[in-house]
């Protein structure tokens, strides 16, 4: 018989590859019935000429920095990971409320 074993494991990035980081400040998302494609671009500030062209054409071209294709089954896990990291980031970088005058700590 061909029995299937379930193995639990954790995947960690092997960062020994020295891959360069790629900056992107825009992400376009497209999908097919089988996968999602995330296209990461870098949008630079526009010159006056580029602003006029964008107003006329309603288009701004941005260089693609990376295209990542994900199977549909992976997308909910990615969304959950992004939400969790955003929550942690927000808690760590939330502005501290200003102290209310006359409401100092009671000792």
Secondary structure, DSSP 8 states (H G I E B T S, - for coil): --------------GGG-------SEEEEEE-SSEEEEEEEE-----HHHHHHHHHHS----EEEEEEEEEHHHHHHHHHHHHHHHHHHHHHH-------TT-----
